[in-house]
Amino acid sequence: MEELSNPTVEWAEAWDPGAALLVLLHGWGESEGDMLERSRLLPSRFSYASLGAPYSRGRHRDWFAAGRSVESTRLWFEEWLDRVALERRVLLIGFSAGAAFGGGAVLMNPARYLGMAMLCGTLPFDAAVPTPPGRLLGSEVFLAHRLDDTMIPRTLLERTWAYLTAESGARCRAERYEGDHGVSTEMLSGLSAWLDEIIPESGRP
């Protein structure tokens, strides 16, 4: 597995330079372009930065690598984020493996983020991320799972659901949608409604 030192990013900037920055984190077998395409169904008043995962495995990109801690990848990520976010509020939106990495990043540094949206993803419990009660107090979380997801073990889905909706202390909207692993238009519609609620058009959450 080869580490990619320079982030690859695709952008969709809002007209307002102070708009919240929503960072998109793709799933396994995908690229930053896939997540940016999905953002076209989300509110246009935000700025979107779709980031490519830092490790390559054959033709695919990955957020996790053998011998690399989630903490080291988070530091790589936040070094880039500090250069581009400036004073903007930041929210992470991840799908599948991207959701797992984003969830780990928020758990390790919750004060850095407004919150996160996890689409068909689970927290990386086996990666030594902190999950004490109340860890995400004050954080905004959107959790979307599919009822017939065959990609992720049911026990891990249920553990993530239980932690984020109760133990974490986050303000969490959790939704279950019909179908197997994947992002649906219905899921993106729910995500859009949640974004409008936590970051109203007037500006501040």
SEVEXKOL-744075 format. One line per field, with one value per residue: residue number from 1; residue in one letter; z, x, y of N, C-alpha, C in turn. Coordinates in nm, 3 decimals, padded with zeros to 5 digits. Layout:
<lotis>
resi (NUM,...)
resn (a,...)
n_zz (Z,...)
n_xx (X,...)
n_yy (Y,...)
ca_zz (Z,...)
ca_xx (X,...)
ca_yy (Y,...)
c_zz (Z,...)
c_xx (X,...)
c_yy (Y,...)
</lotis>
This chain:
<lotis>
resi (1,2,3,4,5,6,7,8,9,10,11,12,13,14,15,16,17,18,19,20,21,22,23,24,25,26,27,28,29,30,31,32,33,34,35,36,37,38,39,40,41,42,43,44,45,46,47,48,49,50,51,52,53,54,55,56,57,58,59,60,61,62,63,64,65,66,67,68,69,70,71,72,73,74,75,76,77,78,79,80,81,82,83,84,85,86,87,88,89,90,91,92,93,94,95,96,97,98,99,100,101,102,103,104,105,106,107,108,109,110,111,112,113,114,115,116,117,118,119,120,121,122,123,124,125,126,127,128,129,130,131,132,133,134,135,136,137,138,139,140,141,142,143,144,145,146,147,148,149,150,151,152,153,154,155,156,157,158,159,160,161,162,163,164,165,166,167,168,169,170,171,172,173,174,175,176,177,178,179,180,181,182,183,184,185,186,187,188,189,190,191,192,193,194,195,196,197,198,199,200,201,202,203,204,205)
resn (m,e,e,l,s,n,p,t,v,e,w,a,e,a,w,d,p,g,a,a,l,l,v,l,l,h,g,w,g,e,s,e,g,d,m,l,e,r,s,r,l,l,p,s,r,f,s,y,a,s,l,g,a,p,y,s,r,g,r,h,r,d,w,f,a,a,g,r,s,v,e,s,t,r,l,w,f,e,e,w,l,d,r,v,a,l,e,r,r,v,l,l,i,g,f,s,a,g,a,a,f,g,g,g,a,v,l,m,n,p,a,r,y,l,g,m,a,m,l,c,g,t,l,p,f,d,a,a,v,p,t,p,p,g,r,l,l,g,s,e,v,f,l,a,h,r,l,d,d,t,m,i,p,r,t,l,l,e,r,t,w,a,y,l,t,a,e,s,g,a,r,c,r,a,e,r,y,e,g,d,h,g,v,s,t,e,m,l,s,g,l,s,a,w,l,d,e,i,i,p,e,s,g,r,p)
n_zz (00.000,-00.093,00.036,-00.012,-00.033,-00.092,-00.069,-00.280,-00.417,-00.493,-00.566,-00.480,-00.455,-00.251,-00.312,-00.100,00.090,00.356,00.405,00.556,00.556,00.404,00.422,00.213,00.220,00.060,-00.019,-00.007,-00.305,-00.446,-00.562,-00.508,-00.686,-00.702,-00.459,-00.475,-00.685,-00.566,-00.391,-00.536,-00.492,-00.251,-00.027,-00.195,-00.086,00.072,00.096,-00.066,-00.024,-00.167,-00.072,-00.160,-00.048,00.150,00.101,-00.134,-00.275,-00.492,-00.749,-00.595,-00.338,00.006,00.344,00.557,00.670,00.702,00.979,01.008,01.217,01.297,01.413,01.308,01.042,01.078,01.165,00.931,00.772,00.913,00.900,00.631,00.635,00.808,00.648,00.450,00.554,00.722,00.899,00.879,00.968,01.005,00.874,00.853,00.598,00.536,00.346,00.400,00.424,00.434,00.609,00.843,00.885,00.910,01.135,01.328,01.325,01.423,01.677,01.793,01.796,01.881,01.924,01.702,01.499,01.363,01.341,01.208,00.928,00.876,00.636,00.569,00.733,01.002,01.332,01.395,01.603,01.671,01.638,01.840,01.910,02.114,02.303,02.528,02.749,02.662,02.497,02.255,02.320,02.241,01.972,01.630,01.466,01.190,01.117,00.893,00.802,00.609,00.580,00.483,00.471,00.356,00.359,00.589,00.912,01.113,01.392,01.431,01.308,01.481,01.722,01.666,01.617,01.872,02.032,01.915,01.919,02.186,02.407,02.332,02.361,02.159,01.948,01.774,01.468,01.357,01.097,00.923,00.614,00.335,00.157,00.028,00.097,00.021,-00.118,-00.134,-00.315,-00.146,00.102,00.072,00.055,00.315,00.449,00.346,00.456,00.725,00.728,00.662,00.893,01.105,01.021,00.953,00.689,00.759,00.880,01.144,01.343)
n_xx (00.084,00.063,00.143,-00.021,00.108,00.027,-00.282,-00.560,-00.811,-01.143,-01.346,-01.641,-01.728,-01.907,-02.079,-02.051,-01.779,-01.756,-01.907,-02.013,-01.789,-01.815,-01.680,-01.620,-01.604,-01.509,-01.622,-01.495,-01.343,-01.430,-01.400,-01.297,-01.451,-01.694,-01.825,-01.846,-02.022,-02.257,-02.303,-02.435,-02.699,-02.739,-02.773,-02.692,-02.571,-02.355,-01.997,-01.817,-01.573,-01.426,-01.245,-00.971,-00.888,-00.594,-00.433,-00.326,-00.444,-00.378,-00.593,-00.760,-00.855,-00.788,-00.887,-00.767,-00.476,-00.254,-00.042,-00.057,-00.191,-00.521,-00.504,-00.266,-00.342,-00.552,-00.409,-00.267,-00.487,-00.600,-00.395,-00.404,-00.669,-00.654,-00.518,-00.699,-00.952,-00.953,-01.124,-01.366,-01.659,-01.664,-01.789,-01.809,-01.881,-01.930,-01.916,-01.961,-01.651,-01.533,-01.704,-01.643,-01.375,-01.417,-01.584,-01.405,-01.217,-01.367,-01.432,-01.177,-01.109,-01.327,-01.389,-01.301,-01.483,-01.807,-01.974,-02.083,-02.182,-02.281,-02.300,-02.425,-02.227,-01.997,-01.864,-01.508,-01.443,-01.244,-01.009,-00.888,-01.013,-01.146,-01.432,-01.596,-01.881,-02.071,-01.880,-01.924,-02.072,-02.271,-02.206,-02.319,-02.487,-02.563,-02.696,-02.719,-02.847,-02.887,-03.155,-03.116,-02.844,-02.573,-02.305,-02.176,-02.116,-02.397,-02.386,-02.195,-02.314,-02.534,-02.404,-02.278,-02.505,-02.629,-02.435,-02.406,-02.667,-02.732,-02.528,-02.312,-02.377,-02.424,-02.617,-02.819,-02.953,-03.099,-03.154,-03.315,-03.307,-03.471,-03.326,-03.000,-02.644,-02.535,-02.570,-02.870,-03.113,-03.317,-03.191,-03.005,-03.184,-03.287,-03.050,-03.008,-03.227,-03.161,-02.919,-03.021,-03.157,-02.965,-02.780,-02.905,-03.034,-02.993,-02.749,-02.587,-02.555)
n_yy (-00.119,00.213,00.528,00.836,01.148,01.409,01.566,01.492,01.685,01.782,02.058,02.247,02.548,02.780,03.092,03.263,03.351,03.292,03.072,02.765,02.487,02.184,01.876,01.610,01.258,00.980,00.640,00.295,00.188,00.401,00.746,01.089,01.234,01.098,01.150,01.429,01.455,01.360,01.567,01.756,01.726,01.835,02.123,02.425,02.644,02.595,02.538,02.281,02.034,01.770,01.502,01.293,00.966,00.885,00.661,00.417,00.117,-00.106,-00.039,00.104,00.342,00.410,00.479,00.370,00.195,-00.079,-00.082,00.188,00.428,00.546,00.791,00.903,00.937,01.113,01.341,01.403,01.467,01.687,01.870,01.943,02.043,02.265,02.442,02.510,02.560,02.780,03.022,02.902,02.716,02.360,02.060,01.712,01.477,01.153,00.848,00.506,00.354,00.604,00.732,00.593,00.673,00.953,00.956,00.861,01.070,01.286,01.190,01.187,01.453,01.638,01.910,02.043,02.029,02.103,01.890,01.571,01.369,01.042,00.811,00.506,00.393,00.302,00.349,00.342,00.133,-00.050,00.082,00.219,00.461,00.726,00.656,00.736,00.788,01.075,01.191,01.329,01.550,01.822,01.808,01.785,01.526,01.321,01.019,00.762,00.459,00.155,-00.073,-00.330,-00.378,-00.551,-00.531,-00.443,-00.576,-00.665,-00.641,-00.441,-00.222,-00.190,-00.135,00.109,00.267,00.261,00.388,00.649,00.754,00.763,00.718,00.887,01.155,01.331,01.554,01.385,01.282,01.001,00.775,00.510,00.350,00.192,-00.086,-00.201,-00.165,00.156,00.490,00.660,00.861,00.933,00.919,01.127,01.337,01.338,01.403,01.661,01.800,01.784,01.932,02.185,02.232,02.235,02.423,02.691,02.906,03.165,03.168,03.107,02.807)
ca_zz (00.000,-00.108,00.097,-00.097,00.056,-00.123,-00.085,-00.403,-00.373,-00.588,-00.494,-00.527,-00.361,-00.244,-00.342,00.027,00.138,00.496,00.415,00.621,00.467,00.420,00.365,00.168,00.234,-00.022,00.027,-00.070,-00.446,-00.504,-00.569,-00.463,-00.782,-00.672,-00.350,-00.521,-00.766,-00.474,-00.325,-00.619,-00.437,-00.118,-00.038,-00.272,-00.016,00.142,00.017,-00.056,-00.062,-00.170,-00.052,-00.191,00.063,00.139,00.072,-00.252,-00.270,-00.629,-00.816,-00.501,-00.235,00.137,00.457,00.661,00.618,00.801,01.034,01.020,01.310,01.256,01.463,01.213,00.925,01.119,01.166,00.789,00.728,00.975,00.847,00.509,00.671,00.865,00.540,00.359,00.621,00.785,01.012,00.848,01.039,00.925,00.900,00.771,00.542,00.486,00.306,00.420,00.487,00.460,00.731,00.955,00.912,00.961,01.273,01.412,01.335,01.512,01.814,01.844,01.810,01.860,01.926,01.572,01.400,01.397,01.355,01.099,00.873,00.845,00.544,00.559,00.796,01.145,01.399,01.395,01.744,01.691,01.604,01.961,01.920,02.243,02.297,02.659,02.750,02.652,02.418,02.147,02.373,02.163,01.830,01.546,01.396,01.108,01.097,00.799,00.774,00.522,00.652,00.432,00.443,00.365,00.353,00.723,01.011,01.185,01.528,01.426,01.281,01.602,01.824,01.626,01.638,02.016,02.087,01.864,01.955,02.331,02.494,02.288,02.399,02.039,01.897,01.663,01.392,01.303,01.004,00.853,00.482,00.266,00.060,00.064,00.115,-00.086,-00.093,-00.215,-00.321,-00.024,00.208,00.050,00.089,00.460,00.486,00.312,00.556,00.849,00.711,00.671,01.033,01.196,00.971,00.879,00.585,00.822,00.908,01.256,01.393)
ca_xx (00.000,00.143,00.085,-00.027,00.146,-00.046,-00.425,-00.630,-00.936,-01.231,-01.416,-01.760,-01.727,-02.024,-02.048,-02.018,-01.651,-01.768,-02.000,-01.961,-01.718,-01.854,-01.575,-01.678,-01.509,-01.567,-01.616,-01.400,-01.370,-01.478,-01.306,-01.351,-01.551,-01.822,-01.889,-01.880,-02.144,-02.370,-02.326,-02.524,-02.834,-02.736,-02.789,-02.583,-02.512,-02.234,-01.880,-01.789,-01.440,-01.428,-01.105,-00.931,-00.824,-00.449,-00.358,-00.371,-00.430,-00.411,-00.665,-00.852,-00.802,-00.835,-00.863,-00.699,-00.362,-00.184,00.073,-00.087,-00.300,-00.619,-00.453,-00.169,-00.417,-00.624,-00.316,-00.249,-00.611,-00.621,-00.293,-00.464,-00.789,-00.615,-00.474,-00.806,-01.077,-00.937,-01.216,-01.496,-01.707,-01.638,-01.868,-01.764,-01.984,-01.860,-01.989,-01.897,-01.520,-01.512,-01.778,-01.566,-01.263,-01.470,-01.628,-01.286,-01.157,-01.449,-01.416,-01.046,-01.096,-01.464,-01.399,-01.260,-01.588,-01.948,-02.030,-02.056,-02.288,-02.230,-02.391,-02.390,-02.096,-01.991,-01.746,-01.395,-01.422,-01.121,-00.894,-00.846,-01.068,-01.212,-01.578,-01.659,-02.010,-02.065,-01.765,-01.966,-02.168,-02.274,-02.182,-02.433,-02.461,-02.666,-02.660,-02.811,-02.817,-02.981,-03.214,-03.069,-02.701,-02.500,-02.162,-02.124,-02.177,-02.511,-02.348,-02.122,-02.415,-02.612,-02.318,-02.264,-02.635,-02.651,-02.344,-02.431,-02.799,-02.752,-02.412,-02.215,-02.419,-02.443,-02.752,-02.812,-03.069,-03.067,-03.257,-03.294,-03.369,-03.482,-03.223,-02.867,-02.536,-02.527,-02.634,-02.990,-03.162,-03.395,-03.094,-02.952,-03.291,-03.286,-02.930,-03.032,-03.318,-03.083,-02.828,-03.100,-03.198,-02.855,-02.713,-03.011,-02.987,-02.951,-02.606,-02.529,-02.636)
ca_yy (00.000,00.334,00.647,00.953,01.256,01.533,01.539,01.525,01.748,01.846,02.164,02.319,02.660,02.867,03.232,03.327,03.298,03.249,02.959,02.644,02.395,02.045,01.792,01.484,01.148,00.874,00.501,00.203,00.167,00.526,00.857,01.218,01.277,01.035,01.224,01.563,01.442,01.349,01.696,01.836,01.711,01.898,02.268,02.487,02.760,02.553,02.500,02.138,01.987,01.624,01.463,01.157,00.895,00.902,00.540,00.344,-00.029,-00.138,00.070,00.166,00.429,00.366,00.569,00.292,00.120,-00.161,-00.014,00.331,00.452,00.647,00.920,00.960,00.981,01.234,01.454,01.436,01.530,01.818,01.961,01.997,02.118,02.394,02.532,02.550,02.597,02.911,03.041,02.846,02.597,02.241,01.942,01.599,01.388,01.036,00.729,00.376,00.367,00.746,00.762,00.538,00.764,01.079,00.936,00.853,01.203,01.368,01.140,01.223,01.599,01.686,02.056,02.097,02.012,02.123,01.756,01.478,01.284,00.910,00.743,00.363,00.376,00.272,00.403,00.248,00.100,-00.129,00.166,00.290,00.596,00.742,00.649,00.740,00.857,01.221,01.239,01.419,01.645,01.945,01.783,01.750,01.401,01.258,00.878,00.699,00.319,00.083,-00.185,-00.460,-00.364,-00.677,-00.501,-00.418,-00.666,-00.608,-00.605,-00.314,-00.120,-00.168,-00.072,00.249,00.330,00.276,00.487,00.783,00.803,00.771,00.734,00.988,01.290,01.414,01.580,01.289,01.237,00.869,00.730,00.384,00.354,00.064,-00.120,-00.251,-00.068,00.254,00.619,00.678,00.999,00.954,00.946,01.262,01.429,01.347,01.476,01.801,01.856,01.797,02.045,02.307,02.249,02.267,02.543,02.760,02.997,03.290,03.163,03.034,02.695)
c_zz (00.000,-00.045,-00.002,-00.010,00.033,-00.145,-00.226,-00.366,-00.494,-00.511,-00.562,-00.425,-00.368,-00.277,-00.217,00.080,00.282,00.515,00.485,00.516,00.501,00.346,00.338,00.165,00.168,00.039,-00.049,-00.216,-00.517,-00.512,-00.519,-00.558,-00.754,-00.563,-00.394,-00.606,-00.677,-00.410,-00.408,-00.573,-00.296,-00.134,-00.100,-00.199,00.062,00.043,00.042,-00.103,-00.053,-00.176,-00.092,-00.073,00.042,00.105,-00.053,-00.233,-00.406,-00.696,-00.721,-00.399,-00.101,00.242,00.567,00.597,00.732,00.848,01.050,01.113,01.251,01.301,01.365,01.087,00.957,01.118,01.024,00.737,00.784,00.938,00.718,00.544,00.725,00.758,00.459,00.430,00.678,00.901,00.988,00.939,00.947,00.971,00.804,00.725,00.479,00.448,00.333,00.490,00.518,00.585,00.854,00.989,00.969,01.104,01.370,01.432,01.431,01.656,01.874,01.867,01.791,01.855,01.790,01.474,01.453,01.418,01.233,01.053,00.831,00.763,00.525,00.619,00.944,01.204,01.402,01.538,01.768,01.661,01.719,01.963,02.052,02.229,02.438,02.649,02.743,02.567,02.313,02.193,02.296,02.015,01.758,01.466,01.317,01.077,01.007,00.768,00.678,00.593,00.610,00.396,00.464,00.364,00.492,00.822,01.092,01.326,01.532,01.396,01.408,01.712,01.793,01.654,01.787,02.073,02.043,01.908,02.105,02.407,02.458,02.336,02.281,02.019,01.767,01.601,01.324,01.220,00.944,00.723,00.423,00.176,00.119,00.070,-00.004,-00.049,-00.189,-00.219,-00.198,00.094,00.194,00.079,00.240,00.511,00.460,00.416,00.688,00.841,00.722,00.815,01.120,01.151,00.888,00.785,00.643,00.867,01.018,01.301,01.527)
c_xx (00.088,00.071,00.090,-00.003,00.067,-00.193,-00.473,-00.770,-01.012,-01.324,-01.546,-01.780,-01.858,-01.982,-02.004,-01.887,-01.654,-01.860,-01.933,-01.897,-01.759,-01.753,-01.633,-01.572,-01.570,-01.550,-01.512,-01.440,-01.422,-01.365,-01.374,-01.460,-01.689,-01.897,-01.928,-02.006,-02.267,-02.402,-02.416,-02.668,-02.844,-02.743,-02.667,-02.517,-02.387,-02.119,-01.850,-01.646,-01.443,-01.284,-01.081,-00.860,-00.672,-00.368,-00.415,-00.345,-00.475,-00.476,-00.754,-00.780,-00.865,-00.801,-00.783,-00.586,-00.299,-00.060,00.056,-00.206,-00.398,-00.573,-00.355,-00.240,-00.497,-00.532,-00.285,-00.369,-00.624,-00.512,-00.344,-00.582,-00.756,-00.571,-00.589,-00.931,-01.072,-01.034,-01.352,-01.531,-01.696,-01.728,-01.824,-01.883,-01.912,-01.955,-01.904,-01.761,-01.487,-01.586,-01.703,-01.448,-01.313,-01.518,-01.512,-01.223,-01.235,-01.436,-01.282,-01.030,-01.232,-01.477,-01.367,-01.377,-01.725,-02.015,-01.998,-02.184,-02.225,-02.334,-02.345,-02.253,-02.107,-01.864,-01.634,-01.356,-01.290,-00.995,-00.850,-00.893,-01.144,-01.364,-01.640,-01.797,-01.989,-01.953,-01.805,-02.073,-02.159,-02.249,-02.311,-02.398,-02.585,-02.618,-02.764,-02.765,-02.922,-03.028,-03.158,-02.921,-02.630,-02.348,-02.100,-02.192,-02.287,-02.473,-02.276,-02.217,-02.493,-02.530,-02.299,-02.392,-02.657,-02.562,-02.382,-02.566,-02.819,-02.624,-02.324,-02.249,-02.444,-02.591,-02.762,-02.949,-03.030,-03.183,-03.216,-03.375,-03.374,-03.360,-03.091,-02.768,-02.527,-02.602,-02.752,-03.028,-03.246,-03.303,-03.037,-03.057,-03.300,-03.166,-02.948,-03.120,-03.246,-02.987,-02.903,-03.140,-03.082,-02.775,-02.816,-02.954,-02.942,-02.807,-02.562,-02.617,-02.697)
c_yy (00.125,00.452,00.762,01.076,01.383,01.503,01.575,01.571,01.800,01.939,02.204,02.431,02.738,03.010,03.308,03.270,03.251,03.131,02.841,02.553,02.253,01.958,01.654,01.375,01.024,00.735,00.421,00.180,00.290,00.628,00.983,01.269,01.220,01.112,01.365,01.560,01.432,01.483,01.787,01.826,01.769,02.050,02.336,02.603,02.724,02.534,02.353,02.110,01.835,01.574,01.318,01.093,00.889,00.777,00.473,00.195,-00.080,-00.018,00.148,00.252,00.392,00.471,00.500,00.212,00.042,-00.086,00.136,00.349,00.553,00.785,00.982,01.009,01.106,01.355,01.500,01.514,01.671,01.918,02.025,02.088,02.256,02.493,02.586,02.601,02.738,02.923,02.976,02.728,02.476,02.127,01.833,01.516,01.270,00.924,00.605,00.391,00.512,00.791,00.711,00.628,00.896,01.068,00.929,00.989,01.292,01.321,01.181,01.372,01.664,01.838,02.117,02.105,02.050,01.989,01.672,01.412,01.153,00.835,00.600,00.336,00.346,00.333,00.298,00.209,00.028,-00.048,00.255,00.436,00.608,00.742,00.648,00.806,01.009,01.276,01.342,01.518,01.778,01.927,01.746,01.624,01.359,01.117,00.813,00.557,00.264,-00.043,-00.320,-00.455,-00.498,-00.657,-00.493,-00.514,-00.596,-00.565,-00.470,-00.199,-00.087,-00.100,00.076,00.325,00.360,00.386,00.628,00.839,00.821,00.806,00.855,01.129,01.381,01.443,01.501,01.266,01.107,00.818,00.595,00.386,00.214,00.041,-00.163,-00.134,00.027,00.381,00.636,00.825,01.031,00.987,01.086,01.368,01.447,01.425,01.625,01.869,01.877,01.915,02.177,02.337,02.295,02.390,02.619,02.865,03.131,03.289,03.071,02.920,02.726)
</lotis>
